Amino acid sequence: MVKKLHEMGVRSEHAYSAAVGSIGLSVLVWLSSLKKEPGQGLDRADRWGIFVGEWAPTFFGLGIALSQYEKD
């Protein structure tokens, strides 16, 4: 999978950028969900923020794998 991603032009910097972006997006989604759905309360906003926040470790892992592939 890492080889295929590398052949498609995805580099470790792209994965790291996506990870950092997903952290920021997690905060933005949490804040917007909190404001747009006041009747749903904090629970729903927390779920959306956590859902998007779970993407970051995956992107960091892909970044590490791509970095190792690029070194070899």
Secondary structure, 3 states (H helix, E strand, C coil): CHHHHHHCCCCHHHHHHHHHHHHHHHHHHHHHHHHHCCCCHHHHHHHHHHHHHCHHHHHHHHHHHHHHHHHC
